[in-house]
Amino acid sequence: MSNTRLAWLALSKLPGIGGKRCMDLVEYFGSAPRVLDCSDRWEEVLGAATARKARSEGIDWSWAEKQLAHLERLGGHLLTPEDERYPYHLRQIHQLPPVLFVLGEIPSAMPCVALVGTRQATSYGVGMARRLAGDLARAGVCVVSGLARGIDGAAHQGALNAGGQSVAVLGCGADVVYPAEHAKLYRALQQNGAVVSEFPMGSSPEPGSFPRRNRIISGLSLGVVVVEAPARSGALLTTNYAAEQDREVFAVPGDVRRGQSAGCHALLRAGAKLVERRRRYSGGVGCLCCASGWAACAPCTRTRVSSARASGSRPLGWGRAACGCPVHSSWFGARRLAWSAAQTRTSRSGSPAARKTLCAQCVGCSCCGFLLYLITLYVFLTSLYFQAKKRLRRRAHAKKVYFA
């Protein structure tokens, strides 16, 4: 067993030490084992009261060894922020989990999008979750959800049915199947994705654990799609975390005569991006445009390229150019969009509405970005040529008139 992983486990169990304080201690002392060796100096980072509380129960090495042995016996592995396989986007959030118990493999060569919603889902919500998850999976996007009843389960099932991968973030131990009716889905996720938890092995589901795990669902993802949620749904907590983590938020509208989608409608009024129907998304992060079946967008491509460089593999969707947008459909459409780009000075860093003007179906994708650059350069040079030619004609005409 790795001493470093055991040290991270023992450190995460100390009372009053959360993810932020764990990272502060490791950054100050250099490593997790070094933190435990310098327990008499914790006041320098935590303060006197918190340091005393953390030392009150002592360092439980035997508990850490049992936890790691049980996880490895089930075929899982432990991830810490020092591991290369620790999810990149999750590493960027404020309260990152110091340890992750993983059964399966978190896909590192593809972007992730979260699909969340109510447990008391209607047939409409379940159908939409499966369809959206299937579209995302077929486009090479990993679907993240919480394995709860209703929308979460439908999202996982839709991704797996489409031959994709999915990650379930649990509010209990990674070895605890909750709810029990998802036992078959739980096993399938380990074969085509992962089951992830920050809670120790054997931890039973508690009411306070589920809001806490929502930050991991949004932290793993580039965007969060709320498929169906009433006004006081726990799925809205995930969107709060997504906003704090600078993630895009999407919402699927529902029947206005019922309150089952009141939370989605509130999100849309607050500025969430509209998911109007299958294969149509109203602006927002490029990965959802990529998921709609067009082309690899810039954020997804950057994620795939960086992951592929680390793993030495070929990124998913690399080099795919058949996006079907007007840029690739007609030369006239390409010139029109190039003029639009030149007039509005739109770039990838612009607003979603401006990016949507460039390409109605392929918002900010890498292939369109490069092609638009070449077309804009061509149009600019052509305009310079005709302006120079026009000036020469005027000068020639003026000389002709003068000498006449």
C-alpha positions as CSV (number, residue, x, y, z in Angstrom):
1,M,0.0,0.0,0.0
2,S,1.2,3.5,-0.8
3,N,2.2,5.5,2.3
4,T,1.1,8.7,0.5
5,R,-2.5,7.4,0.0
6,L,-2.7,6.2,3.5
7,A,-1.6,9.6,4.7
8,W,-4.2,11.3,2.7
9,L,-6.9,8.9,4.0
10,A,-5.8,9.5,7.6
11,L,-5.7,13.2,7.1
12,S,-9.2,13.3,5.6
13,K,-10.6,11.5,8.7
14,L,-9.3,14.1,11.2
15,P,-12.2,16.2,12.7
16,G,-12.5,19.7,11.4
17,I,-10.3,19.1,8.4
18,G,-12.1,19.5,5.1
19,G,-10.8,19.6,1.6
20,K,-9.7,23.2,1.7
21,R,-7.7,22.8,4.9
22,C,-6.2,19.6,3.7
23,M,-4.9,21.4,0.7
24,D,-3.6,24.3,2.8
25,L,-1.7,21.9,5.1
26,V,-0.2,19.9,2.2
27,E,0.8,23.1,0.4
28,Y,2.4,24.5,3.6
29,F,4.3,21.3,4.6
30,G,4.9,19.9,1.2
31,S,3.2,16.5,1.3
32,A,0.5,14.5,3.2
33,P,3.0,12.3,5.2
34,R,4.9,15.5,6.1
35,V,1.7,17.1,7.4
36,L,1.1,14.1,9.8
37,D,4.7,14.2,11.0
38,C,4.4,17.9,11.8
39,S,1.2,17.8,13.8
40,D,2.7,20.0,16.5
41,R,2.9,22.8,14.0
42,W,-0.6,22.7,12.6
43,E,-1.4,26.0,14.5
44,E,0.7,27.8,11.9
45,V,-2.0,27.0,9.3
46,L,-5.2,26.1,11.0
47,G,-5.2,28.2,14.1
48,A,-5.0,27.0,17.7
49,A,-8.7,25.9,18.1
50,T,-8.9,24.0,14.9
51,A,-5.5,22.4,15.4
52,R,-6.5,21.1,18.9
53,K,-9.7,19.7,17.5
54,A,-7.9,17.9,14.7
55,R,-5.4,16.4,17.1
56,S,-8.0,15.3,19.6
57,E,-8.8,11.9,18.1
58,G,-5.2,11.1,16.9
59,I,-4.1,9.7,13.6
60,D,-6.0,6.4,12.9
61,W,-3.6,4.5,10.6
62,S,-5.4,1.2,11.1
63,W,-8.7,2.7,9.8
64,A,-6.9,4.0,6.7
65,E,-5.3,0.6,6.0
66,K,-8.6,-1.2,6.3
67,Q,-10.3,1.3,4.0
68,L,-7.7,1.1,1.3
69,A,-7.5,-2.7,1.5
70,H,-11.3,-3.0,1.2
71,L,-11.4,-0.7,-1.8
72,E,-8.6,-2.6,-3.6
73,R,-10.3,-5.9,-2.8
74,L,-13.3,-4.7,-4.8
75,G,-11.1,-3.7,-7.7
76,G,-11.2,0.0,-7.0
77,H,-8.6,2.6,-6.4
78,L,-8.1,5.8,-4.4
79,L,-7.4,9.2,-6.1
80,T,-5.8,12.1,-4.3
81,P,-5.0,15.6,-5.7
82,E,-1.4,14.5,-6.1
83,D,-2.4,11.7,-8.6
84,E,-2.2,12.4,-12.4
85,R,-5.5,10.6,-12.8
86,Y,-7.3,13.0,-10.5
87,P,-9.9,14.8,-12.7
88,Y,-8.6,18.1,-14.0
89,H,-11.7,20.1,-13.7
90,L,-12.5,18.8,-10.2
91,R,-9.0,20.0,-9.2
92,Q,-10.0,23.6,-10.0
93,I,-12.9,23.9,-7.6
94,H,-12.7,25.6,-4.2
95,Q,-13.7,22.7,-2.0
96,L,-12.2,19.8,-3.8
97,P,-12.5,16.4,-2.1
98,P,-9.1,15.3,-0.6
99,V,-9.8,11.7,-1.5
100,L,-12.0,9.9,-4.1
101,F,-13.0,6.3,-3.8
102,V,-13.4,5.1,-7.4
103,L,-14.8,1.8,-8.7
104,G,-14.2,1.7,-12.4
105,E,-12.3,4.3,-14.4
106,I,-13.2,8.0,-14.7
107,P,-12.9,8.8,-18.4
108,S,-10.0,11.2,-18.8
109,A,-10.0,11.5,-22.7
110,M,-13.5,13.0,-23.0
111,P,-15.4,16.0,-21.6
112,C,-18.1,15.5,-19.0
113,V,-21.6,17.0,-18.8
114,A,-23.9,16.6,-15.8
115,L,-27.6,15.7,-16.2
116,V,-29.6,16.1,-13.0
117,G,-33.2,16.5,-11.9
118,T,-36.0,15.4,-9.6
119,R,-36.4,11.9,-8.1
120,Q,-40.2,12.1,-8.7
121,A,-39.8,12.4,-12.5
122,T,-42.6,12.2,-15.0
123,S,-42.6,10.1,-18.1
124,Y,-41.7,13.2,-20.1
125,G,-38.7,13.9,-17.8
126,V,-37.4,10.3,-17.9
127,G,-37.7,10.3,-21.7
128,M,-35.9,13.6,-22.1
129,A,-33.1,12.5,-19.8
130,R,-32.6,9.3,-21.7
131,R,-32.6,11.1,-25.1
132,L,-30.2,13.9,-24.0
133,A,-27.9,11.4,-22.4
134,G,-27.9,9.2,-25.5
135,D,-27.1,12.2,-27.7
136,L,-24.2,13.2,-25.4
137,A,-22.9,9.7,-25.3
138,R,-23.0,9.2,-29.0
139,A,-21.0,12.5,-29.4
140,G,-18.2,11.2,-27.1
141,V,-19.3,13.0,-24.0
142,C,-19.4,11.4,-20.6
143,V,-22.6,11.8,-18.6
144,V,-22.3,12.6,-14.9
145,S,-25.1,12.2,-12.4
146,G,-26.0,11.0,-8.9
147,L,-27.5,7.5,-9.4
148,A,-30.7,8.6,-7.6
149,R,-34.2,7.7,-8.6
150,G,-35.9,9.5,-11.5
151,I,-33.8,11.7,-13.7
152,D,-30.4,10.6,-12.5
153,G,-31.0,6.9,-13.2
154,A,-32.6,7.7,-16.6
155,A,-29.5,9.7,-17.5
156,H,-27.1,6.9,-16.6
157,Q,-29.2,4.4,-18.4
158,G,-29.5,6.5,-21.6
159,A,-25.8,7.0,-21.8
160,L,-25.1,3.3,-21.3
161,N,-27.8,2.3,-23.8
162,A,-26.1,4.5,-26.4
163,G,-22.8,2.7,-25.9
164,G,-21.3,5.6,-24.0
165,Q,-19.7,6.1,-20.6
166,S,-21.2,7.5,-17.4
167,V,-20.0,8.5,-13.9
168,A,-22.1,8.2,-10.8
169,V,-21.3,10.4,-7.8
170,L,-22.7,8.8,-4.6
171,G,-23.8,10.4,-1.4
172,C,-22.7,7.3,0.5
173,G,-19.8,4.9,0.4
174,A,-18.7,3.7,-3.0
175,D,-19.5,0.1,-2.0
176,V,-23.1,0.9,-0.9
177,V,-25.8,0.4,-3.5
178,Y,-28.4,3.2,-3.0
179,P,-31.1,3.0,-4.0
180,A,-31.3,-0.8,-4.0
181,E,-33.3,-1.0,-7.3
182,H,-30.3,0.4,-9.1
183,A,-28.1,-2.6,-8.3
184,K,-27.8,-3.7,-12.0
185,L,-27.1,-0.1,-13.1
186,Y,-24.5,0.2,-10.4
187,R,-22.6,-2.8,-11.7
188,A,-22.9,-1.6,-15.3
189,L,-21.5,1.7,-14.5
190,Q,-18.3,0.1,-13.1
191,Q,-17.8,-1.6,-16.5
192,N,-18.6,1.5,-18.6
193,G,-17.5,4.4,-16.5
194,A,-17.1,4.8,-12.7
195,V,-18.8,4.9,-9.4
196,V,-17.2,7.7,-7.3
197,S,-17.6,8.8,-3.7
198,E,-15.7,11.0,-1.3
199,F,-17.2,9.2,1.7
200,P,-15.5,6.3,3.4
201,M,-16.3,2.8,2.4
202,G,-19.4,1.4,4.1
203,S,-20.8,4.9,4.8
204,S,-24.6,4.8,4.8
205,P,-26.6,7.5,2.9
206,E,-27.4,10.5,5.1
207,P,-29.6,13.5,4.2
208,G,-26.7,15.9,4.5
209,S,-24.4,13.9,2.2
210,F,-26.4,14.4,-1.0
211,P,-26.1,18.2,-1.1
212,R,-22.4,17.9,-0.4
213,R,-21.8,15.5,-3.2
214,N,-23.5,17.9,-5.7
215,R,-20.4,20.0,-5.8
216,I,-18.5,17.1,-7.2
217,I,-21.1,16.4,-9.9
218,S,-20.8,20.0,-11.2
219,G,-17.0,20.1,-10.5
220,L,-16.4,17.1,-12.8
221,S,-18.5,18.7,-15.6
222,L,-18.1,21.5,-18.1
223,G,-21.9,22.2,-17.8
224,V,-24.9,21.1,-15.9
225,V,-28.3,20.3,-17.5
226,V,-31.4,20.3,-15.3
227,V,-33.9,18.1,-17.1
228,E,-36.9,18.3,-14.7
229,A,-37.0,19.9,-11.3
230,P,-39.7,21.5,-9.1
231,A,-39.1,24.8,-7.3
232,R,-37.5,23.2,-4.3
233,S,-35.6,20.4,-5.9
234,G,-32.1,19.4,-4.7
235,A,-31.0,19.5,-8.3
236,L,-31.0,23.3,-8.0
237,L,-28.2,23.1,-5.4
238,T,-26.1,21.6,-8.2
239,T,-26.7,24.7,-10.3
240,N,-25.6,26.9,-7.4
241,Y,-22.4,25.0,-7.2
242,A,-22.1,25.2,-11.0
243,A,-22.4,29.0,-10.9
244,E,-19.8,29.2,-8.2
245,Q,-17.4,27.0,-10.2
246,D,-18.0,29.0,-13.4
247,R,-19.8,26.2,-15.2
248,E,-22.6,26.7,-17.8
249,V,-26.1,25.9,-16.6
250,F,-28.8,24.6,-19.0
251,A,-32.5,23.8,-18.4
252,V,-35.1,21.8,-20.2
253,P,-38.6,23.5,-20.1
254,G,-41.6,21.5,-19.1
255,D,-45.4,21.7,-18.9
256,V,-46.3,25.1,-17.5
257,R,-49.6,23.7,-16.1
258,R,-47.7,21.6,-13.6
259,G,-45.1,22.4,-11.0
260,Q,-42.8,19.6,-11.9
261,S,-40.6,21.9,-14.0
262,A,-41.0,25.1,-12.0
263,G,-37.3,25.0,-11.0
264,C,-36.3,24.7,-14.7
265,H,-38.4,27.7,-15.6
266,A,-36.9,29.7,-12.7
267,L,-33.4,28.9,-14.0
268,L,-34.4,30.0,-17.5
269,R,-35.7,33.3,-16.2
270,A,-32.4,33.7,-14.3
271,G,-30.4,33.3,-17.5
272,A,-29.8,29.6,-17.9
273,K,-29.4,28.3,-21.4
274,L,-32.4,26.8,-23.1
275,V,-32.4,23.1,-24.2
276,E,-35.3,23.4,-26.7
277,R,-35.4,19.9,-28.1
278,R,-33.1,17.0,-29.2
279,R,-30.0,18.1,-31.0
280,R,-30.7,21.8,-30.5
281,Y,-29.2,23.8,-27.7
282,S,-29.4,27.6,-27.2
283,G,-25.8,28.8,-27.0
284,G,-23.6,28.1,-24.0
285,V,-20.5,25.9,-23.6
286,G,-19.3,24.4,-26.8
287,C,-19.4,20.8,-25.5
288,L,-23.2,20.8,-25.7
289,C,-22.9,21.9,-29.3
290,C,-20.5,19.1,-29.8
291,A,-22.9,16.8,-28.1
292,S,-25.7,17.8,-30.5
293,G,-23.9,15.8,-33.2
294,W,-22.0,18.5,-35.2
295,A,-18.3,19.0,-34.5
296,A,-15.7,18.9,-31.8
297,C,-15.9,22.3,-30.1
298,A,-12.9,24.3,-28.8
299,P,-13.3,23.6,-25.0
300,C,-13.8,19.9,-25.7
301,T,-10.9,19.8,-28.1
302,R,-8.6,21.4,-25.6
303,T,-9.7,19.0,-22.9
304,R,-9.3,16.0,-25.3
305,V,-5.9,17.1,-26.5
306,S,-4.5,17.8,-23.1
307,S,-5.8,14.4,-21.8
308,A,-4.5,12.6,-24.9
309,R,-1.0,14.1,-24.5
310,A,-0.9,12.8,-21.0
311,S,-2.1,9.3,-21.9
312,G,-0.5,9.1,-25.3
313,S,-3.8,8.3,-27.0
314,R,-5.7,9.9,-29.9
315,P,-8.4,12.3,-28.7
316,L,-12.0,11.4,-29.4
317,G,-13.5,13.3,-32.3
318,W,-10.1,14.6,-33.4
319,G,-10.0,15.9,-36.9
320,R,-13.8,15.5,-37.5
321,A,-14.8,18.2,-39.9
322,A,-18.3,17.3,-41.1
323,C,-20.2,19.5,-38.8
324,G,-22.9,20.4,-41.3
325,C,-22.9,24.1,-40.5
326,P,-23.2,26.8,-43.2
327,V,-19.4,27.4,-43.2
328,H,-19.0,23.9,-44.6
329,S,-22.2,23.8,-46.6
330,S,-21.7,26.7,-49.1
331,W,-19.1,29.2,-50.1
332,F,-21.7,32.0,-50.0
333,G,-22.6,31.0,-46.4
334,A,-18.9,31.0,-45.5
335,R,-18.3,34.5,-46.9
336,R,-21.5,35.9,-45.3
337,L,-20.4,34.5,-41.9
338,A,-16.8,35.8,-42.4
339,W,-18.2,39.3,-43.1
340,S,-20.3,39.0,-40.0
341,A,-17.2,38.0,-38.0
342,A,-15.3,41.0,-39.4
343,Q,-18.2,43.5,-38.6
344,T,-19.0,42.3,-35.1
345,R,-15.4,41.5,-34.2
346,T,-16.6,38.3,-32.7
347,S,-14.1,35.9,-31.1
348,R,-14.3,32.7,-29.0
349,S,-14.0,34.8,-25.9
350,G,-17.2,36.8,-26.9
351,S,-20.7,36.3,-25.6
352,P,-22.6,33.1,-26.4
353,A,-25.1,35.2,-28.4
354,A,-22.3,36.6,-30.6
355,R,-20.8,33.2,-31.1
356,K,-24.2,31.9,-32.1
357,T,-24.3,34.5,-34.9
358,L,-21.2,33.0,-36.4
359,C,-22.5,29.5,-36.7
360,A,-26.0,28.5,-36.0
361,Q,-25.2,24.8,-35.3
362,C,-21.6,24.7,-34.4
363,V,-20.9,27.4,-31.7
364,G,-17.2,28.1,-31.4
365,C,-15.9,24.8,-32.8
366,S,-12.3,24.5,-33.6
367,C,-12.7,23.6,-37.3
368,C,-15.0,26.6,-37.9
369,G,-12.7,28.9,-36.0
370,F,-9.7,28.1,-38.2
371,L,-11.7,28.2,-41.4
372,L,-13.3,31.5,-40.4
373,Y,-9.8,32.8,-39.8
374,L,-8.7,31.8,-43.3
375,I,-11.8,33.2,-44.9
376,T,-11.6,36.5,-43.0
377,L,-8.0,36.8,-44.1
378,Y,-8.9,36.1,-47.7
379,V,-11.8,38.6,-47.7
380,F,-9.5,41.3,-46.1
381,L,-6.8,40.8,-48.7
382,T,-9.3,40.7,-51.5
383,S,-10.8,44.0,-50.3
384,L,-7.3,45.6,-50.2
385,Y,-6.6,44.4,-53.7
386,F,-9.8,45.9,-55.1
387,Q,-9.3,49.1,-53.2
388,A,-5.8,49.5,-54.6
389,K,-7.0,48.6,-58.1
390,K,-9.8,51.3,-57.8
391,R,-7.2,53.9,-56.8
392,L,-5.0,53.1,-59.7
393,R,-8.0,53.4,-62.1
394,R,-8.8,56.8,-60.6
395,R,-5.3,58.0,-61.0
396,A,-5.1,56.8,-64.6
397,H,-8.4,58.5,-65.3
398,A,-7.2,61.8,-63.7
399,K,-4.0,61.7,-65.8
400,K,-5.9,61.1,-68.9
401,V,-8.2,64.0,-68.3
402,Y,-5.3,66.3,-67.3
403,F,-3.3,65.6,-70.4
404,A,-6.3,65.8,-72.6
